[in-house]
Amino acid sequence: MVVKSATKKRLTELGVREELAHKLATDRNMAAIKQMSSDDIAKACGLSRDDEELQTVLNVLQEVGSNRRRNKSRKITISMKEIDLIDMPEHEIKFNPLNHVLVPHHALVPIEDEEKELSPWDLIRFDFDGTKRLAKELLPKILITDPAIQALKEAEERREMIKAAEDDKDHPGLPAGWLADRVVKVTRPSPTAGISVAYRLIVEGN
């Protein structure tokens, strides 16, 4: 028997008594709970049909459903308060193009490693005031809307959310435009070299 801690926390925050939230979240995520009938919910909570606490639970679940329907039409910010990490049915997970056999491996280069990774191309330049910088703009470009880049973006944002959940902290979301001007490393098999490595600069437009 496994209690979905994120689901339990969500239910208690919405007003469900902790003991009842614990019972409902045992072996169930929020999606599974919302699919239960009122009789099943009463049985799981150990409540009678005319118990006021049962009506409270049903009202909370109804409100969760209506809130999600309203949120579909507006822009949202990734936040641990609004997204239940466990509440992600498999049929809603999008296809990841990076898993396709014909798509080369893409990986974001950590910002602190960019200078070292690009050192063979001598991209260090000095501005008019003597400031040293890495001339990443000389790299070939790849649009931020490219499916492979979007897959990297979603994976990184989800990794940040999971890390915040493990640390029991709210996640404010990565800053807007965080992916622009980052360098992606593309590795593909080569019939002559064995492995071919290329670098691309992520840009928002041509």
N, C-alpha and C positions, 0 to 999 in steps of 0.2 A: 504494500500500500504506500503510494507516494503522494505527498501533499505538494501541489503546485504553489510554491511560496508567492510567486508574483500574482497569481490569481487570487489567492487568499488575501494578500495585502490590498489588492484592488477592491475586493468585496468589502473589506472592513472600512476602507476609506470612503466607500459609497454609503455606509451606514448599516451594514449587516453585522450582527453580533459576531465576535471573534469565534466562538464555539461553532456557530452555524457556518461561518465562512470556511472554517477548517474542514467540516464535514463535506461541504460542497466541493471544495478544491482537492479532495482526496481522489487521485487518479483521473482528474478532469481539468481541462483548461476552460477558459471563458466561453469559447465557441461551443464546447460540448455541453456546458451548463445551460446555455441559451436554447439548446435543442431539446432540453428535458421538458416533459409535461408538468403541470402543477402538481399532479399526484406523485410523480417521481421525485420532485423537489421536496414535497412534504415528507415522503418516505425517507429520503436521504438525510433530511434535517431532524427527523424524529418528531415532527409536528403534526397536529391534527389539521383537518381542512379548514376549520373555523378559527384557528389560532391567528391572532393579530400579527405575530412575528412572521408567519408564512406570507401574509399579504405584503408586509414590508419587503421581504426578499423578492417577491414577484414584481413589486413596483420598481425595485432597484434594477432588476434584470430587464424590465421593459424600458426603463430610462436609458440603460446602456445601449440597447438596440436602436432607440430613436436618435440618440446622440450620434451614433456612428453613421446613420443614414443622412443626418444633416451635415456632418463633416465631409461627406464625399464630394460636395459641390464647392468646397472652399479650400484654399491653400492651407496646408498644415505645416507646423514645425515639428521635427522629430523631438519628442520629449518622453522621458520615462513616465511622466504622469498621464500621458495620453495613449501610450502604446503598451499593450501587454505582450511581452516578448514571446510568451508561450502561446498566445492566441493567434496562431498563424497556420490555418489549415493547409495541407499540402497542395490542394488544388489551386491555391492562390499564389503559390510560389512561381515566379516567372522563370522561363528557360534561360540558363546562363550560357551565352555564346562561347565563353572561354572553355567550356567543356567539350566543344565540338572538335573532332579529330583534325579538321582542316584549319583551325584557328591557332596561330602561334601563341606561345606563352607570353602574357603581358604581366608586368609587375611595376608598381610605383617605386621609384627610387627615393629613399628617404632624403629629405632636404639636406641633412647634414652630410650625406654621402655623394651628393651631386658633383661636387668639384672633383672628388677622387675618381668617380665612375667616368667622367668626361675628360679626364686629364690627357688621354692619348690624342685628343683633337685640339689641344692647346686653345681653349676657348676663354682663357683669362684675358680680360681687357681692363684698361685704366681710363676712367672718365676724365674730363677736363680738369677736375679738381684733385686728381690723383687717387680717387677712390677705386680700389680694386673690385671688380665684379666678374661674374660668370656670364658670358654672352650666350645665354640659352636661346635667344631669338634666332641664332644662326642654325639651330637644329631644324630638321624637317618637322612639319606640324601634323598634329592629329586633332580633329575636332572633339570637343567635350561631349558632343552628342553621338559620337561613334558608339555602337552597341558594346564593344569591348571595354571602352572607358566607362560607360554607364554601369556595367557589371562590376568593375573595380570600385566605382563610387559607392554602389549599394553595399558591397561586401565590407568596405572600410567603415561606412556609417553603422552597419549592423555590428561590426566588431567593437566599435566604440560604445554602442548601447549595451552590449552584453558585458563589457568590462565595467560599465557604470553599475549594472545590475548586480554583478558579483561583489562590487565594493559597497553596495547598498547606498548609492548616491544618485541624485537626480542628474540626468544628462541634458544639458541645455541645447545640444546639437552642435555639429561642426559649423564654423562660421560660413556665411554665404560666400560662394565663389572660392572655397578652399582648394578646389581641384585645379583651378586655372593656373597656368604658368608652372605646373609641376612636370617632371620628366618621367616618362614611362619607358621601361626597358622591354624590348620585344625580342624574344629568343625563338628561333625556328631551326629545324634540321636543315643542313646544307649537304648536298651530294659531294662537294669538294672539300669543305672545311670541317665537316662534321656538325658544327653548330654555328649559326650565323646570329650575331647580336647587333641590334640597331637601337637607337634612342630617338624618341619623338617628344616634342614639346606640346603639351595639351593647351589648346587655345579655344576661346569661346566663339570665334568666327574667323572667316578668311581675312 
